[in-house]
């Protein structure tokens, strides 16, 4: 058991050490522009990625704000079980995110799609809709990034085939972005040029 635990931490360490940190800065640039312009930011994912999506919304809605400045308009498409199951039952599980975007999304809004495989059908249906609405599609993926990586405007890919480790790093990236906003005064000049 100890060897399995050590291997897990070793692999996470290698993934982090090989990660291109500039990707996080680039993602912050996109999100900051959306905040300033008052654009909606939608986030979605399945399973563990759904909980990461909801975690994003919690942290951005509370921890990434400063006084009376303009706030993030961030919405999880994973947090209304009644709506998800209604669309899943009546129209098919692959429609659950796309149909909610049809109700809420406006042109040029931002959508963050989380998928460890990059090939989840419901995520890809939503991604196609985002592209049709001239939205900005950010994806966070794993493995080789799948189809989602190829069609995204911006992608962060964790090159691992271990779902738990992919999801660990996706959540770490979210926490890093919020941490930057919690220390906004320290990076104010950098955020202004974003």
C-alpha positions in Angstrom: 0.0 0.0 0.0 2.8 2.4 0.9 4.3 2.0 -2.6 1.0 2.8 -4.3 0.6 5.9 -2.2 4.2 7.0 -2.9 3.8 6.3 -6.6 0.6 8.5 -6.6 2.4 11.4 -5.0 5.5 10.9 -7.3 3.4 11.0 -10.4 1.5 14.1 -9.3 4.9 15.8 -8.6 6.1 14.9 -12.1 2.9 16.3 -13.7 3.2 19.5 -11.7 6.9 19.9 -12.4 6.3 19.5 -16.2 3.3 21.8 -16.2 3.5 25.0 -18.3 2.5 27.7 -15.7 2.0 30.3 -18.5 -1.2 28.4 -19.3 -2.7 29.5 -16.0 -1.8 33.2 -16.7 -3.4 32.9 -20.1 -6.6 31.4 -18.6 -6.7 34.2 -16.0 -6.4 36.7 -18.9 -9.5 35.2 -20.6 -11.5 35.2 -17.3 -10.4 38.7 -16.4 -11.6 40.0 -19.7 -14.9 38.3 -19.3 -15.3 39.8 -15.8 -14.5 43.3 -16.9 -16.9 43.0 -19.9 -19.7 41.5 -17.8 -19.8 38.3 -19.8 -21.3 35.1 -18.3 -18.9 32.3 -17.5 -20.4 28.8 -17.6 -18.7 25.7 -16.3 -19.6 22.1 -16.8 -18.3 18.5 -16.4 -19.3 15.0 -15.4 -18.7 13.1 -12.2 -15.8 14.4 -10.3 -15.5 17.2 -12.9 -19.0 18.3 -12.0 -17.9 18.8 -8.4 -14.9 20.7 -9.6 -17.3 22.9 -11.7 -19.4 23.6 -8.6 -16.2 24.3 -6.6 -15.1 26.8 -9.2 -18.4 28.7 -8.8 -18.2 28.7 -5.0 -14.7 30.1 -5.0 -15.1 32.6 -7.8 -18.4 33.9 -6.3 -16.9 34.4 -2.9 -13.1 34.4 -2.7 -12.2 36.1 -6.0 -14.0 39.4 -5.3 -12.8 42.7 -3.9 -15.2 45.2 -2.4 -17.5 46.8 -4.8 -15.6 45.9 -8.0 -17.4 44.1 -10.8 -17.8 40.5 -9.9 -17.6 37.3 -11.9 -20.9 36.2 -13.4 -20.1 32.5 -13.1 -22.7 29.7 -13.3 -22.3 25.9 -13.0 -24.4 23.8 -15.3 -24.0 20.9 -12.8 -25.9 22.2 -9.8 -29.5 21.7 -10.7 -30.3 18.0 -10.5 -34.0 18.5 -11.4 -33.0 20.2 -14.7 -30.2 17.7 -15.5 -32.4 14.7 -15.0 -35.4 16.3 -16.9 -33.3 16.9 -20.0 -31.5 13.5 -19.6 -34.8 11.7 -19.4 -36.7 13.5 -22.1 -34.0 14.4 -24.6 -31.0 12.2 -23.7 -28.0 12.6 -21.4 -25.9 14.0 -24.2 -28.1 17.2 -24.2 -28.0 18.1 -20.5 -25.4 20.9 -20.9 -26.3 22.1 -24.3 -30.0 22.6 -23.5 -29.1 24.7 -20.4 -26.8 26.8 -22.5 -29.6 27.4 -25.0 -31.6 28.9 -22.1 -28.8 31.1 -20.6 -25.9 31.7 -23.0 -25.3 34.9 -25.0 -22.9 35.5 -27.8 -19.3 35.8 -26.7 -19.9 34.3 -23.3 -17.2 32.0 -21.9 -17.7 28.3 -21.2 -15.2 26.2 -19.2 -15.6 22.5 -20.1 -14.0 19.9 -17.8 -13.4 16.4 -19.1 -10.6 14.0 -18.1 -11.0 12.1 -21.4 -12.0 15.1 -23.6 -14.5 12.8 -25.3 -17.6 13.0 -23.1 -20.6 13.2 -25.5 -22.6 15.7 -23.4 -19.5 18.0 -23.1 -18.9 17.8 -26.8 -22.5 18.6 -27.6 -22.2 21.7 -25.4 -18.9 22.6 -27.0 -20.4 22.5 -30.4 -23.2 24.8 -29.3 -20.6 27.2 -27.7 -18.8 27.5 -31.0 -22.0 28.0 -32.9 -22.8 31.0 -30.6 -19.4 32.6 -31.0 -18.6 31.8 -27.4 -15.1 31.3 -26.0 -14.5 27.7 -25.2 -11.9 26.9 -22.5 -11.3 23.3 -21.8 -9.4 21.4 -19.1 -8.7 17.9 -20.2 -6.5 14.9 -19.5 -4.9 12.0 -21.5 -4.3 13.4 -25.0 -7.2 15.9 -24.7 -9.5 14.1 -27.0 -11.9 15.9 -29.4 -12.5 18.6 -26.8 -8.9 19.9 -26.9 -9.0 20.1 -30.7 -12.1 22.3 -30.9 -11.3 24.5 -27.9 -10.2 28.1 -28.1 -8.0 27.5 -25.1 -7.0 24.3 -23.5 -5.1 23.1 -20.4 -4.3 19.4 -20.8 -2.9 17.2 -18.0 -1.0 14.5 -19.8 -2.0 11.6 -17.6 -4.3 8.7 -18.0 -5.1 8.5 -14.3 -8.5 10.3 -13.8 -7.9 11.0 -10.1 -4.7 12.8 -10.8 -6.2 14.8 -13.7 -9.0 15.9 -11.5 -6.6 16.8 -8.7 -4.6 19.1 -10.9 -7.8 20.6 -12.5 -8.9 21.6 -8.9 -5.4 22.9 -8.1 -5.5 25.1 -11.1 -8.9 26.5 -10.0 -7.4 27.2 -6.5 -4.3 28.9 -8.0 -6.5 31.2 -10.1 -8.6 32.1 -7.1 -5.4 32.6 -5.0 -4.2 35.1 -7.6 -7.4 37.0 -7.2 -7.1 36.9 -3.4 -3.7 38.5 -3.8 -4.9 40.9 -6.5 -3.2 43.9 -5.0 0.2 42.1 -5.5 -0.4 41.6 -9.2 -2.6 44.6 -10.0 -0.4 45.9 -12.8 -0.4 42.5 -14.4 -4.2 42.1 -14.1 -4.8 45.6 -15.6 -3.0 44.7 -18.8 -5.1 41.5 -19.1 
